[in-house]
């Protein structure tokens, strides 16, 4: 959120706009979302896509197309949890991560024509926009982050309670308890 407010997307558009248009039929924002999604993992990419859509920086079709290939798991989860903890092999975790990223890119290439449309060019006029204060940017970023954490935590608690109730109500499911 802070990087978006500081107009990092304008800098990225110079480098990624043409490749993103040719490969995925989206704007440079898709590259930013993909890179941040690879670094941070899910649900960060979904949140950024939603924020950019709500700020009218992405159309509905672009947001749908971008969401198809940017919702990836983070490297710490894939390598650390899946590779090291579950399979006791970090090299396998790295291989799974590579396959995961290649699968996301393949998904983007397959579904890029699903909502194909002409990509609007970024506004190149030299409009003078009032830059928000850094304190405002940090405040809104923190508020957004805390709200997201609370929502995810609330869903985890709700589903934990539902699963616990179901396991306690039905005696046959007692087999599933550890």
Buried (B, 14 or more C-beta within 10 A) or exposed (E): BBBBBBEEBEEBBEEBBEEBBEBBBBBBBBBBBBBBBBEBBBBBBBBBBBBBBEEEBBBEBBBBBBBBBBBBBBBEBBBBBBBBEEEEEEEBBBBBBEEBBEEBBEBBEEBBEEBEEEBEEBEEEEEEEEEEEEEEBEEBBEEBBEEBEEEEEEEEEEEEEEEEEEBEEEEEEEEEEE
